[in-house]
Amino acid sequence: MQSLLSSLESFQKQDAFPPHAVHPFASTAPDACVLLQDLINATDQVSRSLDICDSTIPWSNTKVVSLLRQHSSIEYSAISVS
């Protein structure tokens, strides 16, 4: 199971996309297209997840917001270490 943060982790590298792969005649163009489709799918998943969270989480409850921030911090630390 992936978290929202881990689903975008592979795209955070600066060299995730080859520099000249966007040219349609480039030999790496098909690989770049697959990678772009993966990015579109990941952002769609993040968008849907955030929509669900936005409609169900009581944002006025400071305890919930604090716990979500703490969880995000722990998750980011765990990903950064690995």
C-alpha positions as CSV (number, residue, x, y, z in Angstrom):
1,M,0.0,0.0,0.0
2,Q,1.4,3.4,-1.0
3,S,0.9,6.7,0.9
4,L,0.3,9.9,-1.0
5,L,3.9,10.9,-0.4
6,S,5.4,7.7,-1.5
7,S,3.3,7.6,-4.7
8,L,5.2,10.7,-5.9
9,E,8.6,9.7,-4.6
10,S,10.0,8.4,-7.9
11,F,9.2,11.7,-9.6
12,Q,11.1,13.8,-7.1
13,K,14.5,13.1,-8.7
14,Q,15.7,15.9,-10.9
15,D,16.7,13.4,-13.6
16,A,13.4,11.4,-13.5
17,F,12.7,12.4,-17.1
18,P,15.5,12.1,-19.8
19,P,16.3,15.6,-21.1
20,H,15.6,15.0,-24.8
21,A,12.9,12.3,-24.6
22,V,10.1,14.7,-25.5
23,H,11.1,14.7,-29.1
24,P,8.9,12.2,-30.9
25,F,11.8,10.7,-32.8
26,A,14.0,10.2,-29.7
27,S,14.9,6.6,-28.9
28,T,13.8,7.2,-25.3
29,A,10.4,8.8,-26.2
30,P,8.3,5.6,-25.4
31,D,9.9,5.3,-22.0
32,A,9.2,8.9,-21.3
33,C,5.6,8.5,-22.3
34,V,5.2,5.6,-19.9
35,L,6.8,7.7,-17.2
36,L,4.5,10.6,-18.0
37,Q,1.5,8.3,-17.8
38,D,2.6,7.0,-14.4
39,L,2.9,10.6,-13.2
40,I,-0.6,11.4,-14.5
41,N,-2.0,8.3,-12.7
42,A,-0.1,9.3,-9.5
43,T,-1.4,12.8,-9.5
44,D,-4.9,11.6,-10.2
45,Q,-4.7,9.3,-7.2
46,V,-3.4,12.1,-5.0
47,S,-6.2,14.4,-6.2
48,R,-8.9,11.8,-5.5
49,S,-7.4,11.1,-2.1
50,L,-7.3,14.7,-1.2
51,D,-10.8,15.3,-2.3
52,I,-12.0,12.4,0.0
53,C,-9.9,13.8,2.9
54,D,-11.3,17.3,2.3
55,S,-14.9,16.1,2.5
56,T,-14.4,13.9,5.5
57,I,-11.9,15.5,7.8
58,P,-13.1,18.1,10.3
59,W,-10.4,20.8,9.6
60,S,-11.7,23.0,12.4
61,N,-10.5,20.3,14.9
62,T,-7.0,21.4,15.9
63,K,-6.1,18.0,17.4
64,V,-6.9,16.2,14.1
65,V,-4.8,18.8,12.1
66,S,-1.9,18.4,14.6
67,L,-2.0,14.6,14.3
68,L,-2.0,14.8,10.5
69,R,1.0,17.1,10.5
70,Q,2.8,14.8,12.9
71,H,2.0,11.8,10.7
72,S,3.2,13.6,7.6
73,S,6.5,14.6,9.3
74,I,7.1,11.0,10.4
75,E,6.2,9.7,6.9
76,Y,8.5,12.2,5.2
77,S,11.4,11.3,7.6
78,A,10.9,7.6,6.9
79,I,11.0,8.1,3.2
80,S,14.0,10.4,3.4
81,V,16.0,7.9,5.3
82,S,15.3,5.0,2.9
